[in-house]
Amino acid sequence: MLIENKVVVVTGANRGLGRALVGELLRRGAAKVYAAARREETLASLVEAHGARVVPLALDVTRPESIAQAAEKASDVNVLVNNAGLLASYGILSSSLASIRDDFEVNAFGLLATTKAFVPALERAVKRGEAPAVINVLSVASLANMPSLGGYSASKAAASSMSQAIRWELAKLGIQVFASYPGPIDTEMVKALEMPKTSAEAVAKSLLEAVAADVLDAAPDPTGAQFLATFEREPAALAKTFGAMSG
Ligand SMILES: NC(=O)c1ccc[n+]([C@@H]2O[C@H](COP(=O)([O-])OP(=O)(O)OC[C@H]3O[C@@H](n4cnc5c(N)ncnc54)[C@H](OP(=O)(O)O)[C@@H]3O)[C@@H](O)[C@H]2O)c1
């Protein structure tokens, strides 16, 4: 899918991978990027860095009224990037149910609710011949459960399953759905975890390269690519690998 001239919404755009995706989308010729964040004031430096092609958009993916308002404001969109994410829960038995629910609210239901709200805009884009798409940022932890992040991992698996269902439903309308499965990225989310990480900028570049090459399922970093290859060859082996990594 060509990024050039597209009008894109990126959720969770104020920091981390979302922020890097905004820069990379602009570099690839996007006409306009709605940078969505829970608190609009956190987008000031992004707008300052990129100018008028970045439009700040208030969007909390767990709040229906916020989602509806954002979809109304960004009614000319033809690409939705579901990037917003939360890592609140770790071990599935040691984490509180509340923190696991929080991860599901953002990572799974947030992705679904945001997609549902933007479908009418994407359908209008089909009619205009704009080849619309949804890009879902999932995780290697979607592919098999990573017990050290058991709650988060379950929420990202739910997001991946939803993404598959969304792909088949939107294909009938002429809307493509891309899924990305990153390994560890050097962002706030995993700053406490000591492991090799890929920069958000490198992940954003590789993620959009896969989209430009029409690869529907891809891993945007070397660790992610290794785990995705294992999963595609032998899913049960990946679950064992992740189990062993968690001690
Ligand atoms: N970092 C990794 O190792 C890694 C690996 C694989 C996949 N991922 C995925 O990559 C995506 C981006 O994560 P990141 O690494 O860039 O993490 P990050 O730096 O923690 O950024 C998370 C972003 O999501 C936003 N967000 C959280 N809750 C939200 C809500 N209710 N509504 C709207 N936005 C919300 C945050 O906004 P606030 O600033 O308002 O909190 C922030 O912009 C996530 O989907 C994550 O699961 C990350």
The ligand as an SDF file (V2000), in Angstrom:
LIG
                    3D

 48 52  0  0  0  0  0  0  0  0999 V2000
    7.8660   -1.4390   23.5750 N   0  0  0  0  0  0  0  0  0  0  0  0
    7.8710   -2.6920   23.1990 C   0  0  0  0  0  0  0  0  0  0  0  0
    8.7990   -3.4670   23.5160 O   0  0  0  0  0  0  0  0  0  0  0  0
    6.7550   -3.2480   22.3480 C   0  0  0  0  0  0  0  0  0  0  0  0
    6.9230   -4.5150   21.7630 C   0  0  0  0  0  0  0  0  0  0  0  0
    5.9010   -5.0310   20.9690 C   0  0  0  0  0  0  0  0  0  0  0  0
    4.7580   -4.2920   20.7450 C   0  0  0  0  0  0  0  0  0  0  0  0
    4.6270   -3.0590   21.3220 N   0  0  0  0  0  0  0  0  0  0  0  0
    3.3940   -2.3060   21.0530 C   0  0  0  0  0  0  0  0  0  0  0  0
    3.7530   -1.0870   20.4210 O   0  0  0  0  0  0  0  0  0  0  0  0
    2.7240   -0.1190   20.6670 C   0  0  0  0  0  0  0  0  0  0  0  0
    3.3740    1.1870   21.1050 C   0  0  0  0  0  0  0  0  0  0  0  0
    3.9940    0.9580   22.3550 O   0  0  0  0  0  0  0  0  0  0  0  0
    5.2900    1.7740   22.8300 P   0  0  0  0  0  0  0  0  0  0  0  0
    6.3780    0.7990   22.9800 O   0  0  0  0  0  0  0  0  0  0  0  0
    5.4750    2.9710   21.9780 O   0  0  0  0  0  0  0  0  0  0  0  0
    4.8170    2.1650   24.3020 O   0  0  0  0  0  0  0  0  0  0  0  0
    4.7480    3.5560   25.0890 P   0  0  0  0  0  0  0  0  0  0  0  0
    5.9610    4.3640   24.8460 O   0  0  0  0  0  0  0  0  0  0  0  0
    4.3920    3.1480   26.4760 O   0  0  0  0  0  0  0  0  0  0  0  0
    3.5230    4.3080   24.4030 O   0  0  0  0  0  0  0  0  0  0  0  0
    2.2140    3.8590   24.5830 C   0  0  0  0  0  0  0  0  0  0  0  0
    1.2950    4.8520   23.9020 C   0  0  0  0  0  0  0  0  0  0  0  0
   -0.0510    4.3730   24.0440 O   0  0  0  0  0  0  0  0  0  0  0  0
   -0.8180    5.4230   24.5990 C   0  0  0  0  0  0  0  0  0  0  0  0
   -1.9770    4.9800   25.3570 N   0  0  0  0  0  0  0  0  0  0  0  0
   -2.0050    4.2290   26.4870 C   0  0  0  0  0  0  0  0  0  0  0  0
   -3.2710    4.0960   26.9230 N   0  0  0  0  0  0  0  0  0  0  0  0
   -4.0500    4.7840   26.0420 C   0  0  0  0  0  0  0  0  0  0  0  0
   -5.4390    5.0480   25.9440 C   0  0  0  0  0  0  0  0  0  0  0  0
   -6.3180    4.5850   26.8620 N   0  0  0  0  0  0  0  0  0  0  0  0
   -5.8950    5.7830   24.8980 N   0  0  0  0  0  0  0  0  0  0  0  0
   -5.0330    6.2630   23.9850 C   0  0  0  0  0  0  0  0  0  0  0  0
   -3.7070    6.0890   24.0310 N   0  0  0  0  0  0  0  0  0  0  0  0
   -3.2310    5.3470   25.0500 C   0  0  0  0  0  0  0  0  0  0  0  0
    0.1600    6.2090   25.4870 C   0  0  0  0  0  0  0  0  0  0  0  0
   -0.3700    7.4850   25.7890 O   0  0  0  0  0  0  0  0  0  0  0  0
   -0.0520    8.2670   27.1740 P   0  0  0  0  0  0  0  0  0  0  0  0
    1.2560    8.9890   26.9660 O   0  0  0  0  0  0  0  0  0  0  0  0
   -1.2150    9.1620   27.3490 O   0  0  0  0  0  0  0  0  0  0  0  0
    0.0610    7.2110   28.2530 O   0  0  0  0  0  0  0  0  0  0  0  0
    1.3570    6.2320   24.5530 C   0  0  0  0  0  0  0  0  0  0  0  0
    1.2070    7.2030   23.5710 O   0  0  0  0  0  0  0  0  0  0  0  0
    1.7940   -0.7520   21.7080 C   0  0  0  0  0  0  0  0  0  0  0  0
    0.6530   -1.2720   21.0570 O   0  0  0  0  0  0  0  0  0  0  0  0
    2.6290   -1.8780   22.2890 C   0  0  0  0  0  0  0  0  0  0  0  0
    1.8300   -2.9150   22.8340 O   0  0  0  0  0  0  0  0  0  0  0  0
    5.5980   -2.5130   22.1090 C   0  0  0  0  0  0  0  0  0  0  0  0
  1  2  1  0
  2  3  2  0
  2  4  1  0
  4  5  1  0
  4 48  2  0
  5  6  2  0
  6  7  1  0
  7  8  2  0
  8  9  1  0
  8 48  1  0
  9 10  1  0
  9 46  1  0
 10 11  1  0
 11 12  1  0
 11 44  1  0
 12 13  1  0
 13 14  1  0
 14 15  2  0
 14 16  1  0
 14 17  1  0
 17 18  1  0
 18 19  2  0
 18 20  1  0
 18 21  1  0
 21 22  1  0
 22 23  1  0
 23 24  1  0
 23 42  1  0
 24 25  1  0
 25 26  1  0
 25 36  1  0
 26 27  1  0
 26 35  1  0
 27 28  2  0
 28 29  1  0
 29 30  1  0
 29 35  2  0
 30 31  1  0
 30 32  2  0
 32 33  1  0
 33 34  2  0
 34 35  1  0
 36 37  1  0
 36 42  1  0
 37 38  1  0
 38 39  2  0
 38 40  1  0
 38 41  1  0
 42 43  1  0
 44 45  1  0
 44 46  1  0
 46 47  1  0
M  CHG  2   8   1  16  -1
M  END
$$$$
